[in-house]
Each structure stands twice: as C-alpha cells, then as structure tokens.
Amino acid sequence: MEYIFGLIILALDIYAIIKVLNSGASTGAKVGWILLILILPLVGLIIWYFAGPK
C-alpha cells in the first residue's frame, strides 16, 4: 500500500517539475523550484502548489 502513495507523489512531482519548466520564471527560479521538489518531494510539492510560479 505504501508504494501506491509513493507512486502518486512521484507522478505529482514529475507534473510539478514539468509545470515549472514551462513557466515564465527565470532560469535561477526554475532551478530552485526543481531542487526543492527533488530534495523534499512531499513538502516541496505542497510549497510549489501554493507559492510556485504560475
């Protein structure tokens, strides 16, 4: 059951990274957001959802 939760988080992280790459943010901001999402997958995803580039 835990692996399903992990796969969902992985899919959402990939979605968030794609959205960051397609955003109009500067290159430095994109790198920062991607690192945050990769280092802290769940927390980074939540922070990106509320404060990330739109």
C-alpha positions in Angstrom: 0.0 0.0 0.0 2.9 2.4 0.7 4.2 2.1 -2.8 0.9 3.4 -4.2 1.4 6.6 -2.1 5.0 6.8 -3.3 3.9 6.4 -7.0 1.3 9.1 -6.6 3.9 11.5 -5.1 6.3 10.7 -7.8 3.7 11.4 -10.5 2.8 14.7 -8.9 6.4 15.7 -8.6 7.0 15.0 -12.3 3.9 17.0 -13.1 5.2 19.9 -10.9 8.6 19.8 -12.5 7.1 20.0 -16.0 4.9 22.9 -14.9 8.0 24.7 -13.5 9.9 24.1 -16.7 7.1 25.5 -18.8 6.6 28.6 -16.5 7.8 32.1 -17.3 10.1 32.1 -14.2 13.8 32.9 -14.6 16.2 30.1 -15.0 17.5 30.5 -11.4 14.0 30.3 -10.0 13.3 27.2 -12.1 16.4 25.5 -10.8 15.5 26.5 -7.2 12.0 25.1 -7.5 13.1 21.9 -9.2 15.8 21.3 -6.5 13.2 21.9 -3.7 10.8 19.4 -5.3 13.5 16.8 -5.7 15.1 17.2 -2.3 11.8 17.4 -0.4 9.3 15.6 -2.6 6.1 16.0 -0.5 6.9 19.3 1.3 8.4 20.8 -1.9 5.2 19.8 -3.9 3.0 21.4 -1.3 5.1 24.6 -1.2 5.2 24.7 -5.0 1.4 24.3 -5.2 0.8 27.4 -3.0 3.8 29.6 -3.9 5.3 28.4 -7.1 5.5 30.2 -10.4 2.1 30.3 -12.2 
